[in-house]
Amino acid sequence: MLIALLFRFPFPGPWGEELTEASHDLARDIANEPGLAWKVWLEDRETGHAGGIYLFEDAAAASRYREKHEHRLADMGLTGVTASAFSVNTQLSVLTMAGAALNQAGASKTASTASVVPS
């Protein structure tokens, strides 16, 4: 079962392109996380919050990453972190156009294309 993990936390910046440059190595590390299908990076400069939405292939992978990332954020001095895990309703998600992204959860990270087949 696919698991979505949502992280949100107060963040002082950097933002935008500066965040991209500063987090390039972190993004590469996250991309190699076992069981990760994808991550969407979130930033809200107006409220001073950042976070991410992650899709994992199963609950075990999501749980391992959650613990790892909570420690990593604490080591970075970030506090007020909230992390929530959700089961993904694949059938409804496909109806609302998430099918291509959800299907990639079972595909190889090196695959360049994947067909959309609802589970």
C-alpha positions as CSV (number, residue, x, y, z in Angstrom):
1,M,0.0,0.0,0.0
2,L,1.3,3.4,-0.9
3,I,1.9,5.9,1.9
4,A,2.1,9.6,1.6
5,L,4.2,11.4,4.2
6,L,3.7,15.1,4.8
7,F,6.4,17.2,6.6
8,R,5.9,20.8,7.6
9,F,8.1,23.1,9.8
10,P,9.0,26.7,10.5
11,F,11.9,27.6,8.1
12,P,14.0,30.8,8.1
13,G,15.1,30.3,4.5
14,P,16.9,30.4,2.1
15,W,14.0,30.3,-0.5
16,G,13.6,29.6,-4.2
17,E,16.8,29.4,-6.2
18,E,19.0,29.8,-3.1
19,L,17.3,26.9,-1.5
20,T,17.8,24.8,-4.6
21,E,21.5,25.5,-4.6
22,A,21.9,25.0,-0.9
23,S,19.9,21.7,-0.9
24,H,21.2,20.0,-4.0
25,D,23.2,17.4,-2.2
26,L,20.3,16.8,0.2
27,A,17.9,16.3,-2.7
28,R,20.3,13.7,-4.2
29,D,20.4,11.8,-0.9
30,I,16.6,11.9,-0.6
31,A,16.2,10.7,-4.2
32,N,18.2,7.5,-3.3
33,E,16.0,6.7,-0.3
34,P,14.8,3.1,-0.4
35,G,11.1,2.9,-1.1
36,L,10.7,6.5,-2.1
37,A,8.7,7.1,-5.3
38,W,8.9,10.9,-5.3
39,K,9.0,14.0,-3.2
40,V,7.5,17.5,-3.8
41,W,9.4,20.3,-2.1
42,L,7.2,22.9,-0.4
43,E,8.0,26.4,0.6
44,D,5.9,29.3,1.9
45,R,8.0,32.4,2.3
46,E,5.0,34.5,3.6
47,T,4.4,32.2,6.6
48,G,8.0,31.1,7.0
49,H,7.3,27.4,6.5
50,A,8.7,24.7,4.4
51,G,8.2,21.0,4.0
52,G,7.6,18.2,1.6
53,I,5.1,15.6,0.4
54,Y,6.7,12.2,-0.1
55,L,5.2,9.1,-1.7
56,F,6.6,5.8,-0.4
57,E,6.0,2.3,-1.7
58,D,5.0,1.0,1.7
59,A,4.5,1.9,5.4
60,A,7.9,0.4,6.5
61,A,9.8,2.7,4.0
62,A,7.8,5.7,5.1
63,S,8.4,5.0,8.8
64,R,12.1,4.5,8.3
65,Y,12.4,7.8,6.4
66,R,10.2,9.7,8.9
67,E,12.6,8.8,11.7
68,K,15.7,9.6,9.7
69,H,14.3,12.9,8.5
70,E,13.1,14.0,11.9
71,H,16.6,13.5,13.2
72,R,18.1,15.3,10.2
73,L,15.9,18.3,10.7
74,A,16.7,18.4,14.4
75,D,20.4,18.3,13.6
76,M,19.8,21.3,11.3
77,G,18.3,23.2,14.3
78,L,14.8,23.1,12.9
79,T,12.0,22.8,15.5
80,G,8.3,22.6,15.4
81,V,8.3,19.8,12.8
82,T,5.1,18.0,12.1
83,A,5.0,14.8,10.2
84,S,1.9,12.9,9.2
85,A,1.5,9.7,7.3
86,F,-1.5,8.8,5.2
87,S,-2.6,5.7,3.3
88,V,-3.2,6.6,-0.4
89,N,-6.5,5.8,-1.9
90,T,-5.2,4.9,-5.3
91,Q,-8.5,4.5,-7.1
92,L,-9.7,8.0,-6.2
93,S,-6.3,9.5,-6.8
94,V,-6.2,8.1,-10.3
95,L,-9.6,9.7,-10.9
96,T,-8.2,13.1,-9.9
97,M,-5.2,12.8,-12.3
98,A,-2.6,11.5,-9.9
99,G,-2.3,8.2,-11.8
100,A,0.9,8.9,-13.6
101,A,2.7,9.9,-10.4
102,L,1.2,7.0,-8.4
103,N,2.2,4.4,-11.0
104,Q,5.8,5.5,-10.7
105,A,5.8,4.3,-7.2
106,G,6.2,0.8,-8.5
107,A,8.5,1.7,-11.3
108,S,12.3,1.8,-11.3
109,K,13.8,5.2,-10.5
110,T,15.8,4.9,-13.6
111,A,12.8,4.1,-15.8
112,S,12.0,7.0,-18.2
113,T,8.3,6.0,-18.8
114,A,5.6,4.0,-17.2
115,S,2.1,3.1,-18.1
116,V,-0.8,4.2,-15.9
117,V,-2.7,1.2,-14.5
118,P,-4.9,1.8,-11.5
119,S,-4.5,-0.6,-8.6
